Amino acid sequence: MKRTGAWLTAYALEQIGARFTFGIPGVHTTELYDALNNSNSITQVLVTHEGGAAFMADAVGRLSDTIGVLTVVPAAGLTHAASGIGEAFLDGVPMLVISGGPRTDTPHRYQLHQMDTHRFMGGLTKATFRVERHEDVVPVLFKAYEIAVSGEPGPVYVELPVNVLLLTDEVGELPQLQRPQPARLDAAADIPRAAELLAVARRPCIFAGWGARDATRELVRLAEWLEAPVATTLQGLSIFPGNHPLHVGFGFGASAVPAAQNAFKDCDCMVAIGTRFAEIATGSYGAAVPENLIHIDINPAAIGANYPAKVGIAADAATALNELSGALEARGPRPPARAGLREQIRRDKAAYRESWYRNDAAGIVNPARFFDGLRRAMPDDGIVVIDDGNHTFLTAELMPFHAPKSVILPTDFNCMGYAVPAAIGAKLALPNRTVQAIVGDGAFMMTCMEILTAATNGLGIVYYVFNDGELAQIAQAQSIPYGRKPCTQIGMLNIEGVALATGAAYLAMDDNAAIDGAIAEANEIAGNGRPVIVRVRIDYAKKTAFTLGTVKTNFGRFPLNEKLRFLTRAAVRRVTG
């Protein structure tokens, strides 16, 4: 039979189980968009910018059992989408990046959009492919999917030249997708040695990252057996229930909240699951890790990369944790609980929150009171999408998440502008769940027009825009060592005007008294399928534990003469202005 490459692409995506494609059609992809329009199972989502498309696809890959798919033109479409592709790559999120390509059936050079896209995409993806024959379209897309979802997930790029997409050619019997099988635990994995270390530990601790996102039940089982406190990475905020008495928060070192610092003090054996001990997760590598480190990760290269592991286990998190718990339980009765651990965690959390309550100021919104109101009004399975900025760490420290995969955010690529489009991807993927976005005004300006896509598709998403008129995270990081905040004041953004331009409703939250009412009204409007922008006049005066701890950690590494230079300069500037 004769088929176009576009028809074959649509067939392959249907077999994979793709539910959405995100992008903007161009001359290289018109045939592909036409073919996808005939699909009964795939919805094409037109965006305002390919960067937004990539963040939407990223959210689909993080939250659902399918894969996010980009359909873009080469060159400009890819460069626009690059930040979202890079975020998925560094954060371990599966994605298919499909672009058209210049014709391969002509000798002409300098074609429209002609560039070495594979060289460009090579550093942002797990693999790249160019399809030159119709018979290869389906097998290549199946292979790309397998690579994207296997091991540590990530994006894979496939270029389909316009002549392959547009023209017909003879193809044989179409292959059927063979789903990748879950990785089995290596027989050589040292589960017994890990169990032995934990069995004799007096103060075991658990640190869990995004790689354990499908292992919440197994994490709880292990934590309760060991009576071990559990901290998570930033990306892994919802991996362990925030209302569990052994949950201590984000991070565990000098940049963590007191509950985590105290619970992890004198830790003599740590189980780290699905974390690479990256810069943010460790507060700029200021976290102290015990000699007895059991490091579990699907990616062997991550094990021991930043901190040496006594036992390294390259495996799927759920599989390894089940085996580890089984080995511990087989050794005999549960060890005695650490006296007073749960009460200590409870007291530390309460005291830290009280410190935020004491920071109340008139005519402005206290972050702790805002997140209290948001938590009360949200179902446990409600989804929060966070952008990059000071609000990121406020959310991490003050908003407990109760259900797995109830929060997503950019982490290692750390891209501003993520939340507005990613919330759209989240709502499309899980339409029956509430979706709230927390975004700073600086990040909001980067992608706010994508709210038009939400309005066009009838998506009831609430966007809480923390409005203070500056790039707050950088401003705070500057003010401590420099004594001033250069280049952080943003323009006077009319947020209500953005709502008018995009078809969203607009609400203002100017002080603590307005919190509950604004949240309730926003939820009611969103429940009727309309996006809502809530301008929050947030109080950033109090610095997060993360900001204070990380600045201190980095400053502590400076040579003495450099410390004196920074301190003197900051002191002079505070006096002279």
C-alpha positions in Angstrom: 0.0 0.0 0.0 1.0 3.6 -0.6 1.0 6.0 2.2 2.4 9.5 3.0 4.9 9.9 5.7 2.4 12.1 7.5 -0.2 9.3 7.5 2.5 6.9 8.8 3.4 9.4 11.6 -0.2 9.7 12.7 -0.5 5.9 12.7 2.7 5.5 14.8 1.6 8.2 17.4 -1.8 6.5 17.7 0.0 3.2 18.4 2.2 4.8 21.0 -0.9 6.2 22.7 -0.1 9.9 22.3 -3.2 11.9 23.2 -2.0 15.4 22.3 0.5 17.2 20.0 1.6 20.7 20.6 3.0 23.2 18.2 2.4 25.7 15.3 2.0 24.4 11.7 4.4 25.7 9.1 5.2 25.0 5.5 7.2 21.9 6.4 4.4 20.3 8.5 1.1 21.1 6.8 0.7 17.6 5.6 1.4 16.2 9.1 -1.2 18.5 10.7 -3.7 17.5 8.1 -3.1 13.8 8.8 -3.3 14.3 12.5 -6.6 16.1 12.1 -8.1 12.8 10.9 -7.1 11.0 14.1 -9.9 10.1 16.5 -7.5 9.8 19.4 -5.1 12.6 19.1 -5.9 16.3 19.7 -3.7 19.0 18.1 -3.2 22.0 20.4 -2.2 25.2 18.7 0.0 27.4 20.9 1.1 31.0 20.8 4.8 30.1 20.9 6.8 26.8 20.5 8.4 27.3 23.9 5.0 27.1 25.4 4.3 23.9 23.4 7.4 22.2 24.8 6.4 23.1 28.4 2.9 21.7 27.8 4.4 18.5 26.4 6.7 18.3 29.4 3.7 18.5 31.8 1.9 15.7 29.9 5.0 13.5 30.2 5.4 14.2 34.0 1.8 13.6 35.0 0.2 11.1 32.7 0.8 7.6 31.4 1.3 8.9 27.9 4.1 10.9 26.3 4.1 14.6 25.3 4.6 15.2 21.6 5.9 18.3 19.8 5.1 18.9 16.1 7.2 21.9 15.0 9.0 23.3 11.9 12.7 22.9 11.8 15.2 25.7 12.7 13.0 28.5 14.2 10.4 26.1 15.6 13.1 24.0 17.3 15.1 27.0 18.7 11.9 28.4 20.1 11.1 25.1 21.8 14.6 24.5 22.9 14.2 25.6 26.5 11.3 23.3 27.1 13.1 20.4 25.5 16.2 21.1 27.6 14.0 21.2 30.8 12.7 17.8 30.0 16.2 16.5 29.2 17.7 17.6 32.5 14.7 16.7 34.6 14.2 13.2 33.2 10.9 13.7 31.4 9.9 11.7 28.3 9.0 13.7 25.2 8.9 13.1 21.4 10.1 16.1 19.4 9.0 15.8 15.8 9.9 18.4 13.2 9.6 18.7 9.5 12.8 19.0 7.5 14.2 20.3 4.3 13.6 18.2 1.2 16.1 15.4 0.7 15.0 14.6 -2.9 16.6 17.7 -4.4 20.3 18.9 -4.7 19.4 22.5 -3.8 21.2 24.1 -0.9 20.1 26.9 1.4 16.5 25.7 1.6 14.1 27.3 4.0 14.9 26.4 7.6 17.9 24.3 6.5 20.4 23.9 9.4 22.1 21.0 11.2 19.2 20.3 13.5 20.8 17.1 14.8 23.9 18.9 15.9 21.7 21.5 17.7 19.4 18.9 19.3 22.2 16.5 20.2 22.9 18.2 23.5 19.2 18.5 24.5 18.0 15.0 23.7 18.7 11.3 24.4 18.9 10.6 20.6 18.2 12.1 17.2 16.9 10.5 14.0 16.3 11.6 10.4 13.9 9.5 8.4 14.7 9.3 4.7 12.4 6.4 3.6 8.7 5.9 4.1 9.2 2.4 5.3 11.3 3.7 8.2 8.8 6.2 9.6 6.9 3.9 11.9 9.9 1.8 13.1 11.9 4.9 13.8 9.1 6.6 15.8 8.6 3.4 17.8 12.4 3.3 18.5 12.3 6.9 19.5 9.5 6.3 21.9 11.3 3.3 23.4 14.4 5.4 24.1 12.3 8.3 25.5 10.6 6.2 28.1 13.3 3.7 29.0 15.9 4.0 31.7 16.1 7.6 32.8 13.4 9.2 30.5 14.1 12.1 28.3 13.3 13.8 24.9 14.1 12.2 21.6 14.2 14.1 18.3 12.9 12.8 14.9 13.3 14.8 11.7 10.8 14.0 8.9 11.8 15.7 5.6 8.9 17.5 3.9 9.1 15.2 0.9 8.7 12.1 3.1 5.7 13.8 4.9 4.0 15.0 1.7 4.6 12.4 -0.9 3.3 8.8 -1.0 5.5 5.7 -1.3 5.0 1.9 -1.1 5.2 0.5 2.4 4.8 -3.1 3.6 2.9 -4.5 6.5 2.9 -2.0 9.3 4.6 -3.0 12.5 2.8 -3.2 15.9 4.3 -1.4 18.9 6.0 -3.6 21.5 5.8 -1.9 24.8 9.1 -1.5 26.6 9.3 -3.9 29.5 10.1 -2.6 33.0 13.7 -2.9 33.9 14.4 -5.9 36.2 16.6 -5.7 39.2 20.1 -6.8 38.4 20.9 -10.1 40.1 24.1 -8.6 41.3 22.4 -5.7 43.0 23.6 -5.6 46.6 20.3 -5.6 48.4 21.6 -7.7 51.3 24.5 -5.3 51.9 22.1 -2.4 51.9 19.8 -4.2 54.3 22.7 -5.0 56.6 23.8 -1.3 56.8 20.3 -0.2 57.6 19.6 -2.9 60.1 22.5 -1.7 62.4 22.0 2.0 61.8 20.8 4.1 64.8 19.7 7.2 62.8 18.8 6.1 59.3 17.4 8.8 56.9 15.8 8.7 53.5 16.2 11.3 50.7 13.9 10.8 47.6 13.9 12.5 44.2 11.9 12.6 41.0 13.2 9.1 40.1 11.0 7.7 42.9 7.8 9.4 41.6 6.1 6.0 41.1 7.3 4.5 44.3 5.4 6.5 47.0 3.8 3.3 48.6 7.2 1.6 48.7 8.8 4.7 50.2 6.2 4.9 53.0 6.7 1.2 53.7 10.4 1.6 54.1 10.2 4.8 56.1 7.8 3.4 58.6 9.8 0.2 59.1 13.0 2.1 59.7 11.2 5.0 61.5 13.3 7.2 59.3 12.7 10.9 58.4 12.1 11.5 54.7 13.3 14.6 52.8 12.8 15.1 49.1 14.4 17.0 46.3 12.6 20.1 44.9 11.3 18.2 41.9 10.3 15.3 44.2 8.1 17.5 46.6 5.0 15.2 46.3 6.8 11.9 46.3 6.3 11.4 50.0 3.1 12.6 51.6 3.6 16.0 53.2 1.1 15.2 55.9 2.9 12.1 57.0 4.6 12.5 60.5 8.0 11.4 59.1 8.0 14.0 56.3 10.5 16.8 57.0 10.5 18.8 53.8 12.7 19.8 50.9 16.4 19.1 51.3 18.2 18.2 54.5 21.4 20.3 54.7 22.2 23.9 55.7 19.6 25.2 53.2 16.8 23.1 54.5 14.0 24.0 57.0 14.7 23.3 60.7 12.6 20.1 60.7 14.8 18.5 58.0 18.1 19.8 59.5 17.3 18.5 63.0 15.9 15.1 61.8 18.9 14.5 59.6 21.5 15.6 62.1 23.9 12.8 62.9 22.4 10.6 60.2 24.5 7.5 60.1 23.0 5.7 57.1 21.1 7.3 54.2 19.0 5.7 51.5 18.9 8.0 48.5 16.4 7.1 45.8 16.0 8.7 42.4 18.2 11.7 43.1 21.4 12.8 41.5 22.4 15.0 44.5 22.3 18.0 42.1 23.0 21.6 43.0 19.6 22.8 44.1 18.7 19.6 45.9 21.8 19.9 48.1 21.7 23.7 48.6 24.8 24.2 46.4 26.4 21.0 47.6 26.2 22.2 51.2 24.5 19.0 52.5 26.5 16.5 54.5 26.0 12.9 53.5 27.1 10.0 55.7 29.7 7.5 54.8 27.0 4.8 54.7 25.2 6.0 51.7 22.9 3.6 49.8 22.2 5.2 46.4 19.5 3.8 44.2 18.9 5.3 40.7 17.8 4.0 37.3 20.8 5.8 35.8 24.1 4.1 36.8 26.0 7.3 35.9 24.2 9.2 38.7 25.2 6.8 41.5 28.1 8.3 43.5 28.5 11.2 41.0 28.6 13.9 43.7 28.8 11.9 47.0 30.5 8.4 47.2 28.1 5.5 47.7 28.9 2.7 50.1 26.2 0.6 48.2 25.1 1.6 44.7 22.0 0.0 43.1 21.1 0.7 39.5 17.4 -0.1 39.4 13.8 1.1 39.2 12.9 2.8 42.5 9.8 0.8 43.3 11.5 -2.5 42.5 14.6 -1.8 44.5 12.6 -0.4 47.5 10.3 -3.5 47.6 13.3 -5.7 47.6 15.1 -3.7 50.3 12.0 -3.6 52.5 11.5 -7.4 52.1 15.2 -8.0 53.0 14.8 -5.9 56.1 11.6 -7.5 57.2 13.1 -11.0 56.7 15.9 -10.2 59.2 13.5 -10.1 62.2 11.4 -7.7 64.2 11.2 -4.0 63.4 13.9 -2.0 65.1 12.8 0.3 68.0 11.5 3.7 67.0 13.7 6.7 67.4 12.4 8.2 70.6 10.6 11.5 70.1 11.4 11.8 66.3 7.8 12.4 65.2 7.1 14.9 67.9 10.4 16.7 67.1 9.4 17.0 63.5 5.9 18.3 64.4 7.3 20.9 66.8 9.9 22.1 64.3 7.4 22.4 61.5 5.0 24.4 63.8 7.8 26.7 65.0 8.9 27.4 61.5 5.4 28.3 60.4 4.9 30.4 63.5 8.0 32.4 62.5 6.3 33.2 59.2 3.1 34.2 60.9 5.0 36.7 63.0 6.1 38.4 59.9 2.6 39.7 59.1 2.6 43.2 57.6 -0.4 45.5 56.8 -1.6 45.8 53.3 0.3 42.8 51.9 -0.1 39.0 51.7 1.8 36.8 54.1 3.1 33.8 52.1 2.4 31.3 54.9 -1.2 32.5 55.3 -1.6 32.3 51.5 -0.4 28.7 51.3 -2.6 27.8 54.3 -5.6 29.1 52.4 -4.6 27.4 49.2 -4.1 24.0 50.9 -7.5 24.2 52.7 -9.3 24.9 49.4 -7.5 22.2 47.3 -8.3 18.5 47.2 -5.4 16.3 48.0 -5.0 15.3 44.3 -5.1 18.9 43.1 -2.1 19.8 40.9 0.2 22.7 41.6 2.5 23.9 38.8 5.3 26.1 40.0 7.6 28.4 38.0 11.2 29.3 38.8 11.9 32.1 41.2 11.6 33.1 44.9 8.0 31.7 44.9 9.5 28.3 44.1 11.1 28.0 47.5 8.3 29.6 49.3 6.0 26.9 47.9 8.5 24.2 48.7 8.8 25.3 52.4 5.2 26.3 53.1 2.9 24.2 50.9 2.6 20.5 51.9 1.6 18.1 49.1 -0.4 15.1 50.1 -0.7 13.0 46.9 1.9 11.6 44.4 2.5 13.8 41.3 0.5 16.7 42.7 3.3 19.2 41.9 5.6 19.8 39.0 8.2 22.5 38.4 11.4 23.2 36.4 14.5 22.1 38.3 17.9 21.3 36.9 17.4 23.3 33.6 15.7 25.8 35.9 13.8 27.6 33.1 11.6 30.7 33.9 8.3 30.8 32.1 7.5 27.2 32.7 4.3 27.4 34.8 1.8 29.2 32.5 2.1 26.7 29.6 2.9 23.6 31.8 -0.4 24.2 33.7 -2.2 23.9 30.4 -0.5 20.6 29.7 -1.4 19.4 33.2 -5.1 20.3 32.7 -5.3 18.7 29.3 -3.7 15.5 30.6 -5.8 15.4 33.8 -9.0 17.4 33.0 -10.9 16.2 36.1 -8.2 17.5 38.6 -7.9 21.0 39.8 -4.8 22.8 38.4 -3.3 25.9 40.1 -0.1 27.7 39.0 2.2 29.7 41.2 4.3 32.1 39.2 6.3 35.2 39.9 5.7 38.3 37.9 9.0 38.1 36.1 8.4 34.5 34.9 4.8 35.4 34.1 5.8 38.0 31.6 7.7 35.4 29.6 4.8 33.2 28.7 1.6 34.9 29.9 0.1 35.1 26.4 -0.2 31.3 26.4 -3.2 31.8 28.7 -5.0 32.6 25.4 -4.5 28.9 24.6 -6.1 27.9 27.9 -9.1 30.2 27.3 -9.5 29.0 23.7 -9.6 25.4 24.9 -11.9 26.1 27.9 -9.4 25.2 30.5 -10.2 26.3 34.0 -6.8 27.0 35.5 -6.0 29.4 38.3 -2.8 31.4 37.9 -1.6 33.0 41.2 0.9 35.7 40.1 3.2 36.8 43.0 3.6 40.5 42.2 6.3 42.5 43.8 7.8 44.3 40.7 11.3 42.6 40.8 13.1 39.4 40.2 12.9 38.6 43.9 15.1 35.4 44.1 18.0 37.1 42.4 17.4 40.4 44.2 17.6 38.6 47.6 20.7 36.7 46.6 22.3 40.0 45.5 21.3 42.1 48.5 23.1 40.0 51.0 26.7 40.0 49.5 26.5 43.1 47.4 24.4 45.5 49.4 22.3 46.4 46.3 20.1 44.7 43.7 21.2 45.7 40.1 19.0 44.9 37.1 16.2 43.2 39.0 13.4 45.8 38.8 10.9 44.8 36.2 8.5 47.0 34.2 5.1 48.0 35.4 3.1 45.0 34.3 -0.7 45.5 34.0 -1.7 42.0 35.0 -5.4 42.9 34.6 -4.6 43.9 31.0 -3.1 40.5 30.4 -6.3 38.9 31.6 -8.4 41.1 29.3 -6.1 40.3 26.3 -6.2 36.5 26.9 -9.8 36.0 27.9 -9.1 35.2 31.5 -10.9 36.4 34.6 -9.0 38.7 36.9 -9.0 39.0 40.7 -6.8 40.9 43.1 -5.5 39.6 46.4 -4.0 42.6 48.2 -3.9 41.5 51.9 -4.4 38.6 54.2 -8.1 39.4 54.6 -8.6 38.8 50.9 -7.0 35.3 50.7 -9.9 33.0 51.3 -12.4 35.0 49.4 -10.2 35.3 46.3 -9.3 31.6 46.3 -12.9 30.6 46.6 -14.0 32.9 43.8 -11.1 31.8 41.6 -12.0 28.2 42.0 -15.6 28.8 41.2 -14.7 30.6 37.9 -12.2 27.9 37.0 -14.8 25.3 37.7 -16.8 26.7 34.8 -13.9 26.3 32.3 -12.4 29.7 32.3 -8.8 30.5 33.3 -8.3 33.0 36.2 -5.4 35.3 36.9 -5.1 36.3 40.6 -2.6 39.1 41.3 -1.1 38.4 44.7 0.6 41.3 46.4 3.1 39.0 48.1 5.4 39.9 51.0 8.9 38.8 50.1 10.5 40.5 53.1 11.3 37.3 55.0 13.9 35.1 53.3 13.4 31.4 52.9 15.7 28.9 54.6 16.9 27.9 51.2 18.0 31.4 50.2 19.7 32.1 53.6 21.4 28.7 53.7 22.6 28.6 50.1 24.1 32.2 50.2 25.9 31.2 53.5 27.2 28.0 52.0 28.6 29.7 48.9 30.0 32.6 50.8 31.7 30.2 53.2 33.7 28.8 50.3 35.3 32.1 49.5 39.0 32.7 50.5 39.3 35.0 53.5 40.5 38.0 51.5 37.5 37.7 49.2 35.1 37.4 52.1 36.5 40.6 53.5 36.2 42.4 50.2 32.5 41.4 49.9 31.7 42.3 53.5 33.4 45.7 53.3 31.8 46.6 50.0 28.3 45.6 51.2 28.8 47.6 54.5 29.9 50.7 52.6 27.0 50.5 50.3 24.5 50.1 53.1 25.9 53.3 54.7 26.3 55.4 51.5 23.4 54.0 49.6 
